[in-house]
Amino acid sequence: MKSKQGNGTATLDRALPMDWLQPMSKTPPSNATRYRTILLFGAPGSGKGTQGKIIGNIPGFYHSATGDIFRSLDLQSEMGRKFWEYAGRGELVPDEFTIKLWRQYLNGMEMINQFHPENQFLVLDGLPRNKKQAELLRDTIDVAAIIYLRAEKAKMVERLRRRALKENRFDDASDEVISKRMDVFERETRPVLDIYPKEIIHRVDATMSQIRVLGEVVKVLVPLKEAMDHDNEVALGHA
């Protein structure tokens, strides 16, 4: 599996099996790791990617951005074309395809020693985007906290327009696509919060400066990481 240096994404088209479009089991193999996970949650333009990249540079945290994985696909490949067909319309990519590709990617990151689930939290940005994806991931991730970045719709739309110009993001290319993505979030993604216990959901004002948002996020991360380290020390002591 090829890995692009610097952004943690990988070119996966040739790494995935030819039967990637076949229906997948909702339950991973019995020996699969249930990753300790922090969900970065919020509408498009709320700053999930920005905060995720910063957190991913903190020891003990690994940032996985589903959008980056998709955008790393070769546009000439079948998978790449399939992704852009949906992204170009502001629609979500089919659930089974999304989860299967993400699992393949994360397994690859473990194999090349980029992700160490025994002592790192998975910071998941972009999944799950609907209740079906949450169900598909139930036996794969153990959600310790959800950081919900919130902002007014107008503010997020403004950010998406700036990002489209700065990063040449085709999935933010028009007001029509942006509006569709916002509608999809309200209709399909926001209800995901209802699945998880309210006490693990931490709401953060995403209109603050990046450093202040990060400060609020770190308040959530510190006790979780300290608890993980303590559990690992105890386990080593009994080994």
TORGUDREN-490439 format. One record per residue: residue number from 1; residue in three letters; chain; x, z, y of N, C-alpha, C in turn. Coordinates in nm, 2 decimals. Last residue first. Layout:
// residues N
{NUM,"ALA","A",{X,Z,Y},{X,Z,Y},{X,Z,Y}};
...
***
This chain:
// residues 239
{239,"ALA","A",{0.10,3.35,-0.85},{0.14,3.24,-0.94},{0.25,3.29,-1.03}};
{238,"HIS","A",{0.03,3.53,-0.67},{-0.03,3.55,-0.80},{0.02,3.44,-0.90}};
{237,"GLY","A",{0.15,3.43,-0.44},{0.18,3.56,-0.48},{0.13,3.59,-0.62}};
{236,"LEU","A",{0.02,3.19,-0.40},{0.16,3.19,-0.44},{0.20,3.32,-0.50}};
{235,"ALA","A",{-0.23,3.30,-0.31},{-0.22,3.22,-0.44},{-0.08,3.21,-0.49}};
{234,"VAL","A",{-0.15,3.42,-0.07},{-0.21,3.50,-0.18},{-0.20,3.43,-0.31}};
{233,"GLU","A",{-0.08,3.19,0.07},{0.02,3.29,0.04},{-0.02,3.38,-0.07}};
{232,"ASN","A",{-0.32,3.05,0.08},{-0.21,2.99,0.01},{-0.10,3.09,-0.02}};
{231,"ASP","A",{-0.47,3.23,0.24},{-0.51,3.20,0.10},{-0.40,3.14,0.02}};
{230,"HIS","A",{-0.32,3.21,0.48},{-0.33,3.34,0.41},{-0.37,3.32,0.26}};
{229,"ASP","A",{-0.37,2.95,0.55},{-0.23,2.99,0.52},{-0.23,3.12,0.44}};
{228,"MET","A",{-0.65,2.96,0.59},{-0.59,2.87,0.49},{-0.45,2.92,0.45}};
{227,"ALA","A",{-0.65,3.13,0.81},{-0.72,3.17,0.68},{-0.67,3.09,0.57}};
{226,"GLU","A",{-0.52,2.98,1.00},{-0.46,3.11,0.96},{-0.52,3.16,0.83}};
{225,"LYS","A",{-0.70,2.77,1.02},{-0.57,2.75,0.97},{-0.50,2.87,0.93}};
{224,"LEU","A",{-0.92,2.91,1.14},{-0.94,2.83,1.01},{-0.80,2.81,0.94}};
{223,"PRO","A",{-0.82,3.01,1.38},{-0.86,3.10,1.27},{-0.88,3.03,1.14}};
{222,"VAL","A",{-0.76,2.75,1.51},{-0.66,2.85,1.48},{-0.71,2.95,1.37}};
{221,"LEU","A",{-0.99,2.58,1.56},{-0.89,2.55,1.46},{-0.80,2.67,1.42}};
{220,"VAL","A",{-1.13,2.68,1.77},{-1.20,2.67,1.64},{-1.09,2.66,1.53}};
{219,"LYS","A",{-0.95,2.67,1.98},{-1.01,2.80,1.95},{-1.08,2.80,1.81}};
{218,"VAL","A",{-0.91,2.40,1.99},{-0.80,2.48,1.93},{-0.86,2.62,1.90}};
{217,"VAL","A",{-1.13,2.31,2.14},{-1.12,2.28,2.00},{-1.02,2.37,1.92}};
{216,"GLU","A",{-1.07,2.41,2.39},{-1.19,2.46,2.32},{-1.18,2.43,2.17}};
{215,"GLY","A",{-0.84,2.26,2.44},{-0.84,2.41,2.44},{-0.95,2.47,2.37}};
{214,"LEU","A",{-0.94,2.00,2.44},{-0.85,2.04,2.34},{-0.84,2.19,2.33}};
{213,"VAL","A",{-1.09,2.02,2.68},{-1.16,2.00,2.56},{-1.07,2.04,2.44}};
{212,"ARG","A",{-0.87,2.05,2.85},{-0.97,2.16,2.84},{-1.05,2.14,2.71}};
{211,"ILE","A",{-0.74,1.81,2.82},{-0.67,1.93,2.79},{-0.77,2.05,2.77}};
{210,"GLN","A",{-0.93,1.62,2.91},{-0.89,1.62,2.77},{-0.82,1.75,2.73}};
{209,"SER","A",{-1.19,1.78,3.11},{-1.06,1.71,3.10},{-1.02,1.72,2.95}};
{208,"MET","A",{-1.54,1.75,3.01},{-1.42,1.82,3.07},{-1.30,1.74,3.05}};
{207,"THR","A",{-1.72,1.63,2.87},{-1.70,1.57,3.00},{-1.58,1.65,3.07}};
{206,"ALA","A",{-1.78,1.75,2.63},{-1.68,1.64,2.63},{-1.65,1.58,2.76}};
{205,"ASP","A",{-1.82,2.07,2.55},{-1.86,1.98,2.66},{-1.75,1.87,2.67}};
{204,"VAL","A",{-1.90,2.14,2.21},{-1.79,2.13,2.31},{-1.84,2.03,2.42}};
{203,"ARG","A",{-2.03,2.34,1.95},{-2.05,2.24,2.06},{-1.96,2.25,2.17}};
{202,"HIS","A",{-1.98,2.38,1.62},{-1.92,2.42,1.75},{-1.94,2.31,1.85}};
{201,"ILE","A",{-2.12,2.48,1.33},{-2.13,2.38,1.43},{-2.08,2.44,1.56}};
{200,"ILE","A",{-2.14,2.68,1.15},{-2.01,2.61,1.15},{-2.01,2.50,1.25}};
{199,"GLU","A",{-2.40,2.79,1.17},{-2.29,2.87,1.22},{-2.15,2.80,1.21}};
{198,"LYS","A",{-2.58,2.61,1.06},{-2.56,2.61,1.21},{-2.44,2.69,1.25}};
{197,"PRO","A",{-2.47,2.42,0.78},{-2.51,2.55,0.84},{-2.48,2.55,0.99}};
{196,"TYR","A",{-2.59,2.07,0.76},{-2.48,2.18,0.75},{-2.53,2.31,0.82}};
{195,"ILE","A",{-2.79,1.90,0.80},{-2.75,1.92,0.67},{-2.66,2.04,0.65}};
{194,"ASP","A",{-2.82,1.84,1.07},{-2.93,1.93,1.00},{-2.89,1.97,0.86}};
{193,"LEU","A",{-2.63,1.66,1.14},{-2.61,1.80,1.17},{-2.71,1.89,1.10}};
{192,"VAL","A",{-2.75,1.42,1.08},{-2.65,1.47,0.99},{-2.63,1.62,1.01}};
{191,"PRO","A",{-2.89,1.33,1.30},{-2.96,1.41,1.20},{-2.87,1.47,1.09}};
{190,"ARG","A",{-2.70,1.16,1.44},{-2.73,1.30,1.49},{-2.80,1.39,1.38}};
{189,"THR","A",{-2.71,0.92,1.29},{-2.60,1.01,1.28},{-2.63,1.15,1.33}};
{188,"GLU","A",{-2.96,0.78,1.33},{-2.90,0.79,1.20},{-2.79,0.90,1.19}};
{187,"ARG","A",{-3.05,0.78,1.60},{-3.14,0.77,1.49},{-3.09,0.81,1.35}};
{186,"GLU","A",{-2.83,0.81,1.76},{-2.94,0.90,1.78},{-3.03,0.90,1.66}};
{185,"PHE","A",{-2.66,0.60,1.67},{-2.62,0.74,1.66},{-2.74,0.84,1.67}};
{184,"VAL","A",{-2.82,0.38,1.73},{-2.79,0.41,1.58},{-2.74,0.56,1.57}};
{183,"ASP","A",{-2.81,0.39,2.00},{-2.94,0.40,1.93},{-2.92,0.44,1.79}};
{182,"MET","A",{-2.54,0.34,2.05},{-2.60,0.46,2.09},{-2.73,0.49,2.02}};
{181,"ARG","A",{-2.53,0.08,1.95},{-2.45,0.19,1.88},{-2.50,0.32,1.92}};
{180,"LYS","A",{-2.69,-0.06,2.13},{-2.73,-0.05,1.99},{-2.65,0.06,1.92}};
{179,"SER","A",{-2.54,-0.03,2.36},{-2.67,0.03,2.36},{-2.72,0.04,2.21}};
{178,"ILE","A",{-2.32,-0.18,2.29},{-2.30,-0.04,2.32},{-2.44,0.03,2.31}};
{177,"VAL","A",{-2.43,-0.43,2.27},{-2.37,-0.37,2.15},{-2.36,-0.22,2.17}};
{176,"GLU","A",{-2.51,-0.47,2.53},{-2.61,-0.48,2.43},{-2.56,-0.41,2.30}};
{175,"ASP","A",{-2.28,-0.47,2.67},{-2.37,-0.36,2.70},{-2.48,-0.36,2.59}};
{174,"SER","A",{-1.99,-0.55,2.47},{-2.11,-0.58,2.55},{-2.20,-0.46,2.57}};
{173,"ALA","A",{-1.77,-0.45,2.32},{-1.76,-0.57,2.41},{-1.87,-0.60,2.50}};
{172,"ASP","A",{-1.69,-0.28,2.13},{-1.74,-0.22,2.26},{-1.76,-0.33,2.36}};
{171,"ASP","A",{-1.59,-0.42,1.93},{-1.71,-0.34,1.90},{-1.76,-0.27,2.02}};
{170,"PHE","A",{-1.35,-0.52,2.03},{-1.47,-0.61,2.02},{-1.60,-0.54,1.99}};
{169,"ARG","A",{-1.13,-0.39,2.24},{-1.22,-0.35,2.13},{-1.34,-0.44,2.13}};
{168,"ASN","A",{-0.90,-0.39,2.41},{-0.96,-0.52,2.35},{-1.04,-0.49,2.23}};
{167,"GLU","A",{-0.83,-0.17,2.54},{-0.79,-0.18,2.40},{-0.84,-0.31,2.33}};
{166,"LYS","A",{-0.94,-0.20,2.80},{-0.80,-0.15,2.78},{-0.75,-0.18,2.64}};
{165,"LEU","A",{-1.20,-0.29,2.77},{-1.11,-0.36,2.85},{-0.96,-0.33,2.82}};
{164,"ALA","A",{-1.31,-0.09,2.60},{-1.32,-0.23,2.56},{-1.22,-0.32,2.64}};
{163,"ARG","A",{-1.28,0.14,2.76},{-1.20,0.12,2.63},{-1.20,-0.02,2.59}};
{162,"ARG","A",{-1.46,0.10,2.96},{-1.32,0.11,2.99},{-1.24,0.08,2.87}};
{161,"ARG","A",{-1.70,0.11,2.80},{-1.67,-0.01,2.88},{-1.52,-0.01,2.92}};
{160,"LEU","A",{-1.68,0.37,2.71},{-1.68,0.26,2.61},{-1.64,0.13,2.68}};
{159,"ARG","A",{-1.71,0.52,2.94},{-1.59,0.53,2.86},{-1.57,0.41,2.77}};
{158,"GLU","A",{-1.98,0.46,3.01},{-1.87,0.42,3.10},{-1.73,0.42,3.03}};
{157,"VAL","A",{-2.11,0.57,2.79},{-2.12,0.43,2.81},{-2.00,0.38,2.90}};
{156,"MET","A",{-2.06,0.84,2.85},{-2.01,0.78,2.72},{-2.01,0.63,2.73}};
{155,"LYS","A",{-2.21,0.88,3.08},{-2.06,0.90,3.08},{-2.00,0.84,2.96}};
{154,"ALA","A",{-2.47,0.82,3.00},{-2.40,0.74,3.10},{-2.25,0.75,3.10}};
{153,"LYS","A",{-2.52,1.04,2.82},{-2.51,0.90,2.77},{-2.44,0.81,2.87}};
{152,"GLU","A",{-2.32,1.33,2.86},{-2.43,1.25,2.90},{-2.41,1.10,2.85}};
{151,"ALA","A",{-2.18,1.48,2.56},{-2.17,1.43,2.70},{-2.30,1.35,2.73}};
{150,"ARG","A",{-2.00,1.67,2.31},{-2.13,1.63,2.37},{-2.10,1.58,2.52}};
{149,"LEU","A",{-1.87,1.70,2.00},{-1.83,1.67,2.14},{-1.96,1.61,2.20}};
{148,"TYR","A",{-1.86,1.94,1.77},{-1.96,1.84,1.82},{-1.93,1.82,1.97}};
{147,"ILE","A",{-1.70,2.01,1.49},{-1.68,2.01,1.64},{-1.76,1.90,1.70}};
{146,"ILE","A",{-1.76,2.20,1.22},{-1.80,2.07,1.28},{-1.78,2.09,1.43}};
{145,"ALA","A",{-1.58,2.34,0.94},{-1.63,2.34,1.08},{-1.67,2.20,1.12}};
{144,"ALA","A",{-1.55,2.29,0.67},{-1.53,2.43,0.72},{-1.58,2.44,0.86}};
{143,"VAL","A",{-1.66,2.11,0.41},{-1.67,2.12,0.55},{-1.66,2.26,0.60}};
{142,"ASP","A",{-1.51,1.96,0.17},{-1.56,2.10,0.19},{-1.55,2.12,0.34}};
{141,"ILE","A",{-1.56,1.64,0.01},{-1.51,1.72,0.13},{-1.58,1.86,0.13}};
{140,"THR","A",{-1.66,1.55,-0.23},{-1.53,1.51,-0.19},{-1.47,1.60,-0.08}};
{139,"ASP","A",{-1.92,1.60,-0.28},{-1.83,1.65,-0.38},{-1.69,1.61,-0.35}};
{138,"ARG","A",{-2.04,1.48,-0.06},{-2.07,1.62,-0.09},{-1.96,1.68,-0.18}};
{137,"LEU","A",{-2.04,1.21,0.01},{-1.92,1.29,0.04},{-1.93,1.43,-0.01}};
{136,"LEU","A",{-2.30,1.13,-0.03},{-2.19,1.06,-0.11},{-2.06,1.14,-0.10}};
{135,"GLU","A",{-2.43,1.28,0.17},{-2.45,1.31,0.03},{-2.34,1.25,-0.06}};
{134,"ALA","A",{-2.33,1.15,0.39},{-2.30,1.30,0.37},{-2.32,1.34,0.23}};
{133,"GLN","A",{-2.44,0.90,0.36},{-2.29,0.92,0.35},{-2.26,1.07,0.33}};
{132,"LYS","A",{-2.71,0.97,0.40},{-2.67,0.92,0.27},{-2.52,0.93,0.25}};
{131,"LYS","A",{-2.72,1.05,0.67},{-2.74,1.15,0.56},{-2.69,1.10,0.42}};
{130,"ASN","A",{-2.44,0.91,0.85},{-2.58,0.92,0.82},{-2.59,1.02,0.70}};
{129,"ARG","A",{-2.17,0.92,0.88},{-2.25,0.87,0.99},{-2.40,0.87,0.97}};
{128,"PRO","A",{-1.93,1.18,0.81},{-2.04,1.09,0.77},{-2.12,1.05,0.89}};
{127,"LEU","A",{-1.70,0.99,0.99},{-1.77,1.01,0.87},{-1.82,1.16,0.87}};
{126,"GLY","A",{-1.55,0.99,1.22},{-1.63,0.87,1.19},{-1.71,0.88,1.06}};
{125,"ASP","A",{-1.29,1.18,1.14},{-1.35,1.12,1.26},{-1.42,0.99,1.22}};
{124,"LEU","A",{-1.18,1.48,1.00},{-1.25,1.35,0.97},{-1.33,1.30,1.09}};
{123,"VAL","A",{-0.90,1.62,0.92},{-0.98,1.61,1.04},{-1.05,1.48,1.03}};
{122,"LEU","A",{-0.82,1.83,0.65},{-0.86,1.69,0.69},{-0.94,1.69,0.81}};
{121,"PHE","A",{-0.56,2.07,0.67},{-0.70,2.03,0.69},{-0.72,1.88,0.71}};
{120,"GLN","A",{-0.30,2.12,0.43},{-0.35,2.05,0.56},{-0.50,2.05,0.55}};
{119,"ASN","A",{-0.21,2.21,0.19},{-0.18,2.29,0.31},{-0.22,2.22,0.44}};
{118,"GLU","A",{-0.32,2.03,0.00},{-0.30,2.17,-0.04},{-0.27,2.26,0.08}};
{117,"PRO","A",{-0.32,1.78,0.10},{-0.44,1.86,0.11},{-0.43,2.00,0.07}};
{116,"HIS","A",{-0.12,1.60,0.28},{-0.10,1.71,0.18},{-0.22,1.80,0.18}};
{115,"PHE","A",{-0.04,1.27,0.35},{-0.15,1.37,0.36},{-0.13,1.47,0.25}};
{114,"GLN","A",{0.18,1.12,0.30},{0.14,1.13,0.44},{0.03,1.24,0.46}};
{113,"ASN","A",{0.27,1.05,0.04},{0.30,1.18,0.10},{0.28,1.19,0.25}};
{112,"ILE","A",{0.17,0.84,-0.08},{0.29,0.82,-0.01},{0.33,0.94,0.08}};
{111,"MET","A",{-0.06,0.95,-0.20},{0.04,0.89,-0.29},{0.17,0.87,-0.21}};
{110,"GLU","A",{-0.22,1.02,0.02},{-0.16,1.13,-0.06},{-0.04,1.07,-0.15}};
{109,"MET","A",{-0.28,0.77,0.11},{-0.20,0.85,0.20},{-0.14,0.97,0.12}};
{108,"GLY","A",{-0.44,0.68,-0.11},{-0.31,0.61,-0.08},{-0.22,0.70,0.01}};
{107,"ASN","A",{-0.66,0.84,-0.08},{-0.58,0.85,-0.20},{-0.44,0.79,-0.18}};
{106,"LEU","A",{-0.75,0.73,0.16},{-0.70,0.87,0.16},{-0.61,0.89,0.04}};
{105,"TYR","A",{-0.82,0.47,0.08},{-0.72,0.49,0.19},{-0.66,0.63,0.18}};
{104,"GLN","A",{-1.02,0.52,-0.10},{-0.90,0.44,-0.14},{-0.79,0.47,-0.04}};
{103,"ARG","A",{-1.21,0.65,0.06},{-1.15,0.72,-0.05},{-1.02,0.65,-0.09}};
{102,"TRP","A",{-1.28,0.43,0.23},{-1.22,0.55,0.29},{-1.15,0.63,0.18}};
{101,"LEU","A",{-1.39,0.25,0.06},{-1.27,0.21,0.13},{-1.20,0.34,0.18}};
{100,"LYS","A",{-1.62,0.41,-0.03},{-1.52,0.36,-0.12},{-1.39,0.32,-0.06}};
{99,"ILE","A",{-1.75,0.44,0.21},{-1.70,0.56,0.14},{-1.59,0.52,0.04}};
{98,"THR","A",{-1.82,0.17,0.29},{-1.75,0.26,0.38},{-1.68,0.38,0.30}};
{97,"PHE","A",{-1.97,0.08,0.07},{-1.85,0.01,0.11},{-1.76,0.11,0.19}};
{96,"GLU","A",{-2.19,0.25,0.08},{-2.10,0.25,-0.04},{-1.97,0.19,-0.01}};
{95,"ASP","A",{-2.30,0.19,0.34},{-2.25,0.32,0.30},{-2.15,0.32,0.19}};
{94,"PRO","A",{-2.22,-0.09,0.55},{-2.29,-0.03,0.44},{-2.22,0.09,0.38}};
{93,"VAL","A",{-2.16,-0.01,0.90},{-2.12,-0.08,0.77},{-2.19,-0.01,0.66}};
{92,"LEU","A",{-2.40,0.00,1.16},{-2.31,0.07,1.06},{-2.28,-0.02,0.94}};
{91,"GLU","A",{-2.39,-0.23,1.44},{-2.45,-0.17,1.33},{-2.35,-0.10,1.24}};
{90,"GLY","A",{-2.31,-0.40,1.64},{-2.33,-0.25,1.67},{-2.40,-0.18,1.56}};
{89,"ARG","A",{-2.24,-0.65,1.58},{-2.38,-0.63,1.61},{-2.41,-0.48,1.65}};
{88,"GLY","A",{-1.98,-0.62,1.51},{-2.01,-0.71,1.62},{-2.15,-0.70,1.67}};
{87,"ALA","A",{-1.99,-0.46,1.28},{-1.94,-0.40,1.41},{-1.98,-0.49,1.53}};
{86,"TYR","A",{-2.08,-0.65,1.09},{-2.17,-0.54,1.13},{-2.12,-0.48,1.26}};
{85,"GLU","A",{-1.88,-0.84,1.09},{-2.02,-0.89,1.09},{-2.11,-0.77,1.14}};
{84,"TRP","A",{-1.65,-0.69,1.05},{-1.68,-0.74,1.18},{-1.82,-0.80,1.20}};
{83,"PHE","A",{-1.67,-0.63,0.77},{-1.67,-0.52,0.87},{-1.71,-0.58,1.01}};
{82,"LYS","A",{-1.65,-0.88,0.66},{-1.77,-0.80,0.64},{-1.78,-0.69,0.74}};
{81,"ARG","A",{-1.40,-0.96,0.73},{-1.51,-1.03,0.78},{-1.64,-0.95,0.77}};
{80,"GLY","A",{-1.25,-0.77,0.58},{-1.24,-0.77,0.72},{-1.36,-0.84,0.78}};
{79,"MET","A",{-1.32,-0.84,0.31},{-1.36,-0.71,0.37},{-1.36,-0.71,0.52}};
{78,"GLU","A",{-1.21,-1.10,0.30},{-1.36,-1.08,0.28},{-1.40,-0.95,0.34}};
{77,"SER","A",{-0.97,-1.17,0.56},{-1.01,-1.12,0.43},{-1.16,-1.10,0.42}};
{76,"GLN","A",{-0.91,-1.22,0.82},{-0.93,-1.33,0.73},{-0.97,-1.29,0.59}};
{75,"LEU","A",{-0.87,-0.97,0.93},{-1.00,-1.04,0.97},{-1.02,-1.17,0.88}};
{74,"ASP","A",{-0.76,-0.70,0.76},{-0.72,-0.84,0.79},{-0.86,-0.92,0.81}};
{73,"LEU","A",{-0.82,-0.38,0.89},{-0.84,-0.48,0.79},{-0.81,-0.62,0.84}};
{72,"SER","A",{-0.80,-0.20,1.09},{-0.67,-0.24,1.04},{-0.69,-0.35,0.93}};
{71,"ARG","A",{-1.06,-0.12,1.14},{-1.00,-0.22,1.24},{-0.86,-0.27,1.19}};
{70,"PHE","A",{-1.10,0.06,0.94},{-1.17,-0.06,0.94},{-1.10,-0.17,1.03}};
{69,"ILE","A",{-0.93,0.27,1.03},{-0.91,0.21,0.89},{-0.98,0.07,0.89}};
{68,"ASP","A",{-1.04,0.33,1.27},{-0.91,0.27,1.27},{-0.88,0.21,1.13}};
{67,"GLY","A",{-1.29,0.44,1.19},{-1.29,0.31,1.27},{-1.15,0.25,1.26}};
{66,"THR","A",{-1.21,0.67,1.06},{-1.27,0.56,0.98},{-1.26,0.43,1.06}};
{65,"ALA","A",{-0.94,0.86,1.09},{-1.03,0.79,1.17},{-1.09,0.67,1.10}};
{64,"SER","A",{-0.80,1.15,1.01},{-0.85,1.03,0.94},{-0.96,0.97,1.02}};
{63,"HIS","A",{-0.54,1.37,1.06},{-0.65,1.30,1.12},{-0.68,1.17,1.05}};
{62,"TYR","A",{-0.45,1.68,0.93},{-0.43,1.54,0.91},{-0.56,1.46,0.96}};
{61,"PHE","A",{-0.27,1.98,1.00},{-0.40,1.90,1.02},{-0.36,1.75,1.01}};
{60,"GLY","A",{-0.04,2.11,1.00},{-0.15,2.16,0.92},{-0.28,2.09,0.93}};
{59,"PRO","A",{0.09,2.06,1.32},{0.11,2.09,1.18},{0.00,2.16,1.11}};
{58,"ILE","A",{-0.07,1.82,1.52},{-0.05,1.96,1.50},{-0.02,1.99,1.36}};
{57,"ASN","A",{-0.14,1.56,1.53},{0.00,1.59,1.55},{0.03,1.74,1.54}};
{56,"GLY","A",{-0.42,1.56,1.50},{-0.34,1.51,1.39},{-0.19,1.53,1.41}};
{55,"ILE","A",{-0.50,1.63,1.76},{-0.50,1.73,1.65},{-0.42,1.69,1.53}};
{54,"ILE","A",{-0.47,1.38,1.88},{-0.39,1.50,1.93},{-0.38,1.60,1.82}};
{53,"LYS","A",{-0.65,1.23,1.74},{-0.51,1.19,1.74},{-0.42,1.30,1.78}};
{52,"GLY","A",{-0.89,1.36,1.80},{-0.84,1.35,1.66},{-0.70,1.32,1.66}};
{51,"GLN","A",{-0.92,1.32,2.07},{-0.90,1.45,2.03},{-0.84,1.45,1.89}};
{50,"THR","A",{-0.97,1.03,2.06},{-0.86,1.09,2.14},{-0.82,1.23,2.09}};
{49,"GLY","A",{-1.19,1.01,1.89},{-1.06,0.95,1.86},{-0.95,1.01,1.93}};
{48,"LYS","A",{-1.39,1.15,2.04},{-1.35,1.19,1.90},{-1.21,1.14,1.87}};
{47,"GLY","A",{-1.51,1.09,2.28},{-1.37,1.13,2.28},{-1.32,1.18,2.14}};
{46,"SER","A",{-1.75,0.97,2.31},{-1.75,1.12,2.33},{-1.60,1.17,2.33}};
{45,"GLY","A",{-1.78,0.71,2.24},{-1.74,0.74,2.37},{-1.73,0.89,2.40}};
{44,"PRO","A",{-2.06,0.76,2.02},{-1.95,0.67,2.06},{-1.91,0.70,2.21}};
{43,"ALA","A",{-2.13,1.11,1.97},{-2.17,0.97,1.99},{-2.05,0.89,2.03}};
{42,"GLY","A",{-1.98,1.33,1.73},{-2.02,1.29,1.86},{-2.06,1.15,1.87}};
{41,"PHE","A",{-1.74,1.53,1.55},{-1.88,1.47,1.56},{-1.91,1.44,1.70}};
{40,"LEU","A",{-1.51,1.59,1.32},{-1.52,1.56,1.46},{-1.65,1.48,1.48}};
{39,"LEU","A",{-1.50,1.83,1.07},{-1.57,1.71,1.11},{-1.56,1.70,1.27}};
{38,"ILE","A",{-1.26,1.94,0.86},{-1.31,1.96,0.99},{-1.37,1.83,1.04}};
{37,"THR","A",{-1.21,2.04,0.52},{-1.24,1.94,0.62},{-1.30,2.00,0.75}};
{36,"ARG","A",{-1.05,2.03,0.22},{-1.10,2.12,0.32},{-1.10,2.04,0.45}};
{35,"TYR","A",{-1.15,1.81,-0.04},{-1.07,1.83,0.07},{-1.13,1.93,0.17}};
{34,"ARG","A",{-1.14,1.83,-0.36},{-1.24,1.85,-0.26},{-1.17,1.90,-0.14}};
{33,"THR","A",{-0.99,1.59,-0.57},{-0.97,1.70,-0.48},{-1.09,1.71,-0.38}};
{32,"ALA","A",{-1.11,1.51,-0.90},{-1.08,1.47,-0.76},{-1.07,1.60,-0.68}};
{31,"ASN","A",{-1.16,1.54,-1.16},{-1.04,1.59,-1.12},{-1.01,1.56,-0.98}};
{30,"SER","A",{-1.40,1.40,-1.20},{-1.41,1.55,-1.21},{-1.28,1.61,-1.16}};
{29,"PRO","A",{-1.45,1.13,-0.96},{-1.40,1.19,-1.09},{-1.39,1.34,-1.09}};
{28,"PRO","A",{-1.74,1.16,-0.74},{-1.60,1.12,-0.77},{-1.56,1.18,-0.91}};
{27,"THR","A",{-2.06,1.05,-0.74},{-1.98,1.16,-0.77},{-1.84,1.11,-0.81}};
{26,"LYS","A",{-2.19,0.81,-0.70},{-2.20,0.91,-0.60},{-2.11,1.03,-0.62}};
{25,"SER","A",{-2.02,0.52,-0.80},{-2.08,0.64,-0.84},{-2.09,0.73,-0.72}};
{24,"MET","A",{-2.09,0.20,-0.64},{-2.00,0.31,-0.68},{-2.08,0.43,-0.72}};
{23,"PRO","A",{-2.15,-0.14,-0.71},{-2.21,-0.01,-0.68},{-2.11,0.10,-0.73}};
{22,"GLN","A",{-1.90,-0.37,-0.59},{-1.98,-0.32,-0.70},{-2.03,-0.18,-0.66}};
{21,"LEU","A",{-1.71,-0.45,-0.41},{-1.85,-0.46,-0.37},{-1.95,-0.41,-0.48}};
{20,"TRP","A",{-1.46,-0.42,-0.54},{-1.50,-0.33,-0.43},{-1.65,-0.34,-0.39}};
{19,"ASP","A",{-1.33,-0.55,-0.75},{-1.47,-0.51,-0.76},{-1.52,-0.42,-0.66}};
{18,"MET","A",{-1.06,-0.58,-0.70},{-1.15,-0.69,-0.67},{-1.30,-0.66,-0.68}};
{17,"PRO","A",{-0.93,-0.28,-0.54},{-0.96,-0.36,-0.65},{-1.06,-0.47,-0.62}};
{16,"LEU","A",{-0.71,-0.27,-0.25},{-0.84,-0.24,-0.32},{-0.86,-0.33,-0.43}};
{15,"ALA","A",{-0.48,-0.38,-0.15},{-0.47,-0.26,-0.23},{-0.60,-0.23,-0.31}};
{14,"ARG","A",{-0.53,-0.59,0.01},{-0.47,-0.62,-0.11},{-0.46,-0.50,-0.21}};
{13,"ASP","A",{-0.64,-0.44,0.23},{-0.72,-0.55,0.16},{-0.66,-0.58,0.03}};
{12,"LEU","A",{-0.53,-0.24,0.38},{-0.58,-0.21,0.25},{-0.63,-0.32,0.17}};
{11,"THR","A",{-0.30,-0.12,0.60},{-0.36,-0.25,0.56},{-0.40,-0.24,0.41}};
{10,"ALA","A",{-0.37,0.19,0.76},{-0.30,0.11,0.66},{-0.37,-0.02,0.64}};
{9,"THR","A",{-0.28,0.43,1.02},{-0.37,0.34,0.95},{-0.29,0.26,0.85}};
{8,"GLY","A",{-0.10,0.58,1.17},{-0.16,0.64,1.05},{-0.25,0.55,0.97}};
{7,"ASN","A",{0.04,0.48,1.38},{-0.10,0.51,1.40},{-0.17,0.57,1.28}};
{6,"GLY","A",{0.31,0.46,1.31},{0.27,0.51,1.44},{0.13,0.54,1.46}};
{5,"GLN","A",{0.32,0.18,1.10},{0.39,0.29,1.15},{0.33,0.33,1.29}};
{4,"LYS","A",{0.10,0.10,0.85},{0.14,0.07,0.98},{0.20,0.19,1.05}};
{3,"SER","A",{0.17,0.06,0.51},{0.13,0.16,0.62},{0.18,0.11,0.75}};
{2,"LYS","A",{0.06,-0.09,0.22},{0.14,-0.10,0.34},{0.08,0.00,0.44}};
{1,"MET","A",{0.08,0.00,-0.12},{0.00,0.00,0.00},{0.09,0.00,0.12}};
***
